[in-house]
């Protein structure tokens, strides 16, 4: 098995996103734009030092810790103050706002299994001792899926999978690779690159997320137009549940009943722990060709993207920012004057074999031009690629400046796309008006399909020094609107605790009963992430 040194993994800031060394302030152009749009905003409360935070939930009892230590070894059980807080949630804006509180909730202990057998042993201990288990990969979840909520149980174990890493098998004929689920996305790409291949899954969480996390959330990366969503990349998996292990995915296609692999993709750790994944990979691209486009309106740009998706011209990335998002993007690079103009921008990337990629690019170019697009400097698209993982750092800088910033996403058919965008935008604007908060609402099409597309919203607002409650009210109204307007409650962020109350509206009461029936079979004590995904009865 091929592995990388453990120090290849960088722990994220406990109170923000990403590598502490890469945190930065607001660009000057963004400050000017914020002042023009939001006016003066109150300064954000000071973030307490990690050592000064009080944890309201006690650590696990010594007898619990001893039993867990027997399962994984004493060195891999930690009930220390700091490590518990580092596992106290994900990286949504509400998560980070809770990091500002003087007293916080955290798991009772963090356990790091190194084998599938140790995972099974931890689940057995938790079941016997009445402890909830929350699987923890890279810690990048943004919908409450890592909330250390014990539900009806005595306490919470955070099951950190960072020791369950490495490339188990690789086959260049089948173009498949099997990884342990705690492998980070950058580590996986490094191991594949040594063999001339790549996975090509690049969500914004790429630098810190794990492959198991991608599977648990049904992640969709920025290159999904070319390589598909992560669930489409999974050809097989192993999972450990409280009642036994499963080894699923025998062949590329099968009619042997319902596809049980799909039950674990998007399950958010509620059925068990995915321990290894067999994934479709492809040769590393020889050519990468960037293009930037502008359209007179979002409607014109969306129609152009629809034509590309339905004709299948093969871009790896194709994204469209609306007028508001285009303006803020320009402001970030200091083009404050241009940021006040109208128009939409699009980013396109084609990649693949050197002898085939230019023809695909030419076909896409023809479609976009016929749809009214105008080519811009390709350097703009290359700049997006260079900085595409930096947006969460900007979110943190906005929060530090006293500006609330959060994202939400949905998806629908092409014929319903504009109605859904208008409904969500109106709901956000109305909600912020009720909270008397000046705001700016940005949107882009992040993923396209022949039948529809996703809409990714970023909201910036002056919600004051205590924004959690007002945002909760606004988000609830928006979720109601998404359901009423025919969108999905989540395209790729997942359900977690934030969206669980709306899941029945999407899949129906029979769907909820199916999930509960599978949960009861695989996890009869209900210890697996008990407050995520499936709403409580």
N, C-alpha and C positions, 0 to 999 in steps of 0.2 A: 504494500500500500504506500502511495506517495503522500507525504505530508509537508507542511510548511512549519517553520519554527513558531512557537506560540506567541513570540513577541512581534510577529507580523500583524497581529490584531491590535488596533488602537481603541482604547476605551473612550467612549464619548463623554463629554462634559455631563456632570450629574444634573446641572441646571440649565442646559441648553443643548444645541445640536453640535455634533461632530467633534473634531479635533480642537482642543482649546487653543492651540497655536495658530489656528486659521480664523479665529473670531476677528471681526472687524467692525468699524463704525459705519455710519451711513454715508454713501457718496453725496457730494455736495449738491448734485442735480436733484437727487431724491429729497434732500432736506428742503430745497426751494419748492419743489412740487408739493410736498406735504404741507408746507406753510400756506401755499396758495389754496389747497383743497380743504385742509382740516383746521387751519389756524393754529393757535397755541394749544398744546395739549399738556395736561399735568404730568410732571415727572413721575416715572415709574417708581414703585417702592423698591427699596434696597433689597437685593437678594441676600439672605443670611449665609454665613459661612456654613459649610457642610457640618463642621464639628459642633456648631451652635444649634442645629435643628433638633427639636425633641421628637421622638417617635412615639406616637400614641398607642401603637400596638406592641405588646410585649414580644420578646424573642420566644422561640419554642422552649418548652420545658427540657431540662437536662435529659430526661428519659427519652424524649423524642429525638434529641440530637444524638444520643448514644446509638439509638436504633438506626438512624440514618448513616451514622459513621460506620456501622457494621456493613451497610450496603455498599458504600462507595469509598470507605477509608476516611479516617479522621481529618486528613489534610484537605479533603474536598467537601467539607461541611463548614459553613461560616455563618455565624449569627452576630457578627460584629456590626456596630452602628453604621459605619460608612458603606460597607458592601450591601447592607440591607437597603439603604437609601438609593444606592446605584441601581437597584432592581425594583424601585417603587412605582414604576409606570413606564409609559412610552414617551414619545416626543411630540405629541400634539400641543397646540398652544395652551389648552386647558391644563395639560400635564405640566407644562413649564410654569404656568401661573401658580399651580399648587406647590412648585418647588420654592416659591417665594414665601410660603407660610412658615411661621415659627414652629408649628407642630404638624407633623405629617404621618400618614399611614405607610407602612412598609411590610414586606413579608417577614415571617418569623425567622426564616433562615434561608440561605442560598446553598443549593446542593449542586455539585458538578460531576455527573456520572461520566465515565470514560468508555463504557461499553454498553451494548444493548442489554446484556445481562444485568448491569448495574441500574439501568433505567427501569427494568422490570422489578428489581429489588426495591427501588425507591417507591414505585407505585404500590407495591405490596405493603410496605411500611406505612405509607400514607393512608391506605385503605383500612389497615388494622387499627391505626391510631386516630382516625377521624380528622385527617389533615387534607386541605385542598392543595392541588398542584397546579401551578401556572408555568407552562413551558416558556423559556426565555432564550431567544436567539441573539439578534443584534441589538434589540431594544428600540427599534425604530417605529413601532406601531403608533398609529395616530388616531385610533377610534376607541381607545379604552380597553383593548384586548389584553393589556398587561396589568390591569388594575389588580392590586394584591387584596382582593376581596374574598374572604373565606366563605361567604354564603352561610350555610348552616353548620359549617365545620369549626373545629377548635382553633385552627390557625392555617397559615399559608406557607407552603414551600415553593420558592422560586427555583425551577429546574433549569439551570443554565447549561446549555449544550456546547459550550466552547471547547470542551475536551473531545467531543465527538466529531472530529474533523479529519479530512483527508480524501484522496482519490482512491477508491477501492478497486475499480476496474475501468479499463478503457479499450474500446474496439474501434479501430479506424475503418474497418470494413462496414460494420453496422452503423458507424458514426453515433455511438452511444458512450456515455461515461457514467459511472456510478460513484456517487459521493456520499459521505456521511453528512447528516443533515445540519450539523453545526458549522460546516465549512462556510466561511464568508464568501461573498460574491467576488471580491478582488482575488482572494486566494484561489478560488476555482478557476478564474480566468488565467492566473499565472501558471497553474498546473497544466491547463489545456494549451496555453501558448507554447509551452515547452514541447508540445507534440504537434504544433502547427494548426491547432483548432481553437475555437471559442464557443461559448454558450450564447453570448450576444444579448443577455438580458440586463438592461440598464435603467432601472427605475431611479428616481431621485435619491432613494435610500441606498443605492448601489455600494457606496464606499464602506458601509457598516453593516448592512443586512446579511442574513445567512440564507442558504438555499432552503433550509427547513422553514424559515419564516416566509420566503416567497411562496412555498407550497401552502402553508397554513392560511395565507391571506389571498390566494389566487392573484398574485401580483401581475401587473402588466407594465412592461418596461417601455422606454422611449423608442426602442427599435421594434416595437411589436408589429408595425406595418409590414416589416420584412420577415421577422422570425416568429411572430406569434406571441401570445400571452405565455406566462410561465406554465400554466396548467396544460397548454398544448405541447410543451417541451417534455413533460413528464411521461415516460413510457412504463414506469414501474416504481414501486416503493415498498419499503418495509416499515411497519408501524408496531409499536408495543402499546397494548391497552391493558387496563387493570384485569381483564379476563383472558388475556392471551395475545400472542403475536400474529401478525398477518404478513404474508409475502405475496404481493399482488402485481399483476402485469406480466403475463407469460409470453405474449406475442404482440406484434405491431397492430394486429386487428383481431378481434374475437367476437363470437356470438354466444359465448358461454354465459348467458344471463346478463343482468345489469353490470355495468363497469364499476366494481367496488373501489378502484383507484380513485374515482371522482368523489367518493364519499369523504375522503381525507383531504382533498384539495379544497381549501376554504373552510375547513372545519375548526380552525383557530384553536387547536389543542383541546377541544371538548370531547373527542372520542378516544384520544390517546396521544402518543408521541411518535411522530414520524422520525425514524432514525437513519434511514438512507434513501436515496433517490437515484433512479436510473433516468438519465436525461438525454434527449436528442441534442447533438452538437453538430457543428459544421466547420469546414475549413476556414481558417482566418482569412478575411477578405484581402484580396490583392489590391483592389482599388477602392477609394473612398472619395466620392464626388459630391461637393456641397453646392447648393443653390439657395438663394434668397429671393423672395417674391413679395410684391405688394398688390393689394386689391382695393378697389374703391370703397368696399363695404364688407362687413362680415358675411352678409348673405351671398355676395358674389364669391367670396373666398370659400365658403362652405360648399357652394355648388361645384366649385372647381375640385375640391378635395373629394367630393362624392364621385365625380366622373373618374378621377384617378383610381379610387378604390374599386369601383365597379368594372373598370376596364382592366385592372390588374397589371399596371405598368411596372410594378415592382420596386417602389422606393422602400428603403429600410426605415426611414423616419419621414413623416410628413405632419406638420403641425401648423395651426393657424391661430394667431392672437387677434382678439377683437381690438377696437379702437382704443379702449382704455388701457389694455395691457400693452399695446404697442407704444403708447405714450410713456408709460412708466418704464418700459425697457429702454427707450431712448433716453429718458432722464437719468437712468443708472450710468450711462456712458457719457453723461455731461451734455447731451444734445437737448437742453431744456427748451430752446425755441422750437425745435422740431417736435418736441414732446407735446406741444399744444396744438399740433396740426391733426387732421383727421386721416383715416386710412388704416388698413390692416396689414399685418406682416405675416409671412409664412416662411418656414424653414423646411428644406427638403434635403435628404441625404440618400444617395444610391451607393451601395457597396456590394462587392462580390468579385467574381473572376474578372481579370483585366480585359478579356476579350468579349465579355457579355455586358458588363455594367454600362459602358457608354451608350449602347443601344437602348437600354431601359431608361436611362436618363433622358435621352432624346425623345422617347415616347411620352414620358411624363411632361417634359417641357412643352411639347406640342399641345397636350391636353390643357395645361394650365394657361398657355397663351391664348388658345381658342376660347377659354372661359373668361377672358378679360384680365388675366394677370400680367404684370409687368416685372421683368427681371430686375433685381437690385444687385448690389455688390455682393458676390458670393462670400466675401470676408465676413459679412454679418452673420451668415449661417455658421461659418467656421468659428466665429467668436461665441455663438450660442453653444456649440459643441464643447468648446474649451471651458466654458463657465457653467455648464448645465447642472452641476452638483452643488453650486454655491447658493442657490436660493434660500435654503433653510438658514444659512448664516445671516442673510439679509433679514429674514423674519426675526431672528434673535436681536439684531441691531435695532429693528423697529420697536420691539418690546422694551428694550433698554431705553429707548427714546420716549417711551410712554404711549406708543401707538400700537393698538391692537391689530394683529395680523393673523389670519387663519385661512385655511383652504377647505374646500368641499368639492365633491365630484359626483357625477351621475352619468347616465348614458341613455340613449333612446334611438329610434329610427330616424332616418334622414327626413322623412315627411313630417315628423313631430319635433325636429331639432329646434327650430326657431321659436315655436310656441313654448317649449320647455325652458329655453334660455330666457325668454321674456318673463315667464312666470317666476322663475327662481330669482332673477334680477329684481323684479317688482317686490317679491316677498322679502328679500334682503333689505331693499330700500325702505319698505314700509316698517320692517322691524327696527331698523336703526332710527327711523324717524320717531317711532314710539319711545325709543330710549334717548331721544334728543342727542343723537350722536352723528356728527358729520362723518362722511364715509366716501370711499371709492371702491367700486366693484369691478374687478377684472375677470376676464374669461378667455379660455382658449380651447380649441379642439385638440385633445392630446393623443387620441387613438382613433383610427378609422377602420371600418368594416364595409363590405359591400352593401349591407343593409342599414347601417347607421354609424353613430360616432359617440364619443364621450365628450362631456363638457366639464372643464376643470375651472372652478371659480377660486379667486383669491380676494379676500375682503380686507380692507384697511379701514379702521375706524377709530375715532376718539371716544372710547367707551369709558374713560376715566380710570382712576387708580384701582378700582375693584371690578374688573370686567366679567368675571366668571358668571355671575347670575344673569346679567343682561344678555350676554352671548348665549347662554343656555336657552333663554326665552326666544331669541331670534332663531337659533338653530332648530328648535322644535317646530317653529312655524315653517321654516324652509323645508324640513323633512316632510311635513304634512303636504306642502305644496308639490314637492317632487312626486310623492305618491299620487296625488290627485291629477297631476299633469302627465302621467304615464312614463315617468323615468324610473330607473332602478335606484334603490337606496344607496348602493355603492357599486361603482364600476371596478375599482381596484384597491381602495383603502380598507375594505372589509367591514364587518358588522360590529364586533367588539361589544362593549357596553353602550356606546353612544347610539348605535342604530338598532339594537336588539328590539326595542319597543315597536319598531316599524317593520320587522321582518315578516310577521304574520300577514300584514297588508300585502306584501309582495308575493309570498309563496302560499298563502291560504292556511286555514286551520288544519287541513289534512296534511299539508307539508310540515307544519310544526309537529304534528303527532308522529309523522315519520321520523323526524330528527330525534324526538324524545324516545321513540321506540328503539332506535339504534343506540342512543346514549344509554338506555337502560340495559341493553344487552352487553355492551362493551364496558360500561362503567356503572354498574348497579348502585354503587355508593355515591355517585355524583361528585367525585372528587376532582375531576378534570376541568380546570378553568370554569368554575360553576356559574359565574355571572356573565360570561361572554357568549355571544352568538345567539343562544336559545333563550328567549324571554322566559322569565319565571312564570309558572302557572298562576 
